[in-house]
Amino acid sequence: MITDLPRLLIVSELTLSFSKEGKSANPTLFNLFENYPPELLLQFTPTIYLKNSPPAHPFQNRAISFQNQYLSSLNNRLGKLINPLSSALNLQLLDLLPIANQKVIKEFEPEVILVCPITPDCLLVGKKLTNLFKCPFIVYFMDDWIAVTTRKWLSGTLQCIAKELLQQADGWLMISEQLQKELCNRYKIAPKQSMIVHNPVDLSAKDLLNLENNNTGTFTVAYAGSIQVMHYDALASVAEAVFQLRREGKDIELVLYTAQVFWKCYENKWRNWDVKYGSLIPYQELNQYLNKADLLLVATSFLPEYAHVVRSSVLTKLTDYMMAGRPILSCGPDYSACNQFINQWGCGLVCETNNIKSIKDFLREQIHKITSNQKLAIKALNVLENNFEKKYIHSQLYNFIYQIYNSYSNKNHL
């Protein structure tokens, strides 16, 4: 691995933590930069995100924040009228006011800036920082949230800033090839350099996994992670199918390993479907729980209003599941990036329907295919070892960052 890495400033709402309470992509960012020298890394993030998800070791003291909410939103009937104006004013103030903690950033002297936004706030602040510091910068998108965002303020628009940032970036990092193609087509631009980056995993303890599934008890389908709107309808269809199979006498269950906020949000539905709550498992311990299941569920929405996200985002849980040594089932539409990932690598099962009867038939079949499906789990581990293992991904990613820094330095010293 390269030893003389550049000083890297990361601008993102995602912190270098394991928190999955609300931002399930946090572990991805941590996993990607876990071996980056902490003294060469500084994160710049909105205050509320830093408070809710403080960085994990060794990055506890490698983060500073900026205020992004000058005007609070209202949680009453007036909010529908006033909140859009407050939101626009917040962005306007963020655009006009000096960047917070400039002195600390200048003392750090970033040599590369990585902008990984999940809201307009870090997109805007990232753009301001790339104008302020004369160094190369990289843009990293984990999904296509900008597709349906039309936020405007007096001095700018989100779409204009997104296009400028992508156009001027020295390199792109993208969660999927589908997302890269979509952004290229939408903005009529092409990256100077690019790299597709998925969540990397540590396979050092894989020999401890039980890679033989001799389960003769309850057939367990497990789902782990957040339950956002882009997950719920597909997950609900599987829950209904499992419930109906139980009523027909099949020994099958669905277990959710998720934060209480997601369980509470749909608790009446889960209880009506006899879904089992496994609570939120610490990220580092998740693997041993998943290894007890017979099928690991990925769910992406069939609803057209979420197609832009489903089409572009390869979820963090996919590579986490692949490490668990159990077969994966991805339930979502045929354009789902997760389904396409599974098909591309041949490392799991895909169910491209939300029809309850069809899902029941599919699950009924899998109950009798535990042994043959386990071969898919073993193949997934082999795919991980050769393509998504941490040391390998770190080497590829850090080399990508170094090459961008080195090219920029050579060009500007001529």
DADA-V720984 format. One line per field, one symbol per residue. phi: phi as a letter, one per 40 degrees, with the letter a starting at -180 (. if undefined). psi: psi as a letter, one per 20 degrees, with the letter a starting at -180 (. if undefined). burial: I if it has 9 or more other ideal C-beta (glycine too) atoms within 8 Angstrom, else O. A space follows every 50 residues. Layout:
phi = ???
psi = ???
burial = ???
//
This chain:
phi = .ccbcccbbbbaccccbbdbdbbccddcccccbdbcddcbbbbbaddccc ccbcdcdbbdbbabbbcbbcbccbbaccdcccddcccccdcccccccdcc fdccccccfdbabbbbcbacccccccccccccbcacbbbbbcacccdbcb cbadbabccccdccccccccabbbcacccccccccccfbbccaaacbbcc bcccbccccccbbbdbcccbbbbbhcbcccbdcccccccccccccccchc caabbbbacdccccdbdccdcccfccccgccddcbddccccccbabcbbb cccccbcccccbbccdcdcccdccgbcbbbbacccccccccccccfbabb bbabcdcccdcccdccdcbdcccccccccdcccddcbbcdcccdcccccd ccccccccccccbc
psi = qphlqqppopoqhprmrjpjghniighggghhjhjpphijpppoqqghhh ghmqqrpkjhkkprrqpinhpqqplahihhghghggghhghghhghqqpq khggghhhmqippoomqjrhghgghggghhhhpnrqqqpopirlhihjok pqrhjrqghgggggghhiqiqppqhqhggggghgggjlrqqhqqpporoq qojhjhiiqojpnkpjbpopppppaqnrhihghgghggggggghhghjjp nqqpppnrqhhhghhkgggghhjkppojroppgiihghghiirhpppppq qiphijhhghhipoqhhghgghiikqqqooorrijphgghgghgikkaqp olqjpgghhggghhhhhjkgghhhhhghhghhgghihjqghgggggghhg gghggggggghij.
burial = OOOOIIIIIIIIIIIIIIIIIIIIIIIIIIIIIOOIOOOIIIIIIIIOII OOIIIIOOIIOIIIIIOIOOOOOIOOOOIOOIIOOIIIIIIIIIIOOOIO IIOIIOOIOIIIIIIIIIOIIIIIIIIIIIOOIOIIIIIIIIIIIIIOIO IOIOOIIIIOIIIIIIOOIIIIIIIIOIIIOIIIOOIOIOIOIIIIIIII IOIOOIOOIOOOIOOOOOIIIIIIIIIOOIIIIIIIIIIIIIIIIIOOOI OIIIIIIIIOOIIOOIOOIIOOIOIOOIOIIOOOOIIOIIIOIIIIIIII IIOOOIIIIIIIIIIIIIIIIIIIIIIIIIIIIOIIIIIIIIOOIOIIII IIOIOIOIIIOIIIOIIOOIOOIIOIIIIIIOIIOOOIIIOIIIIIIIII IIIIIOIIOOOOOO
//
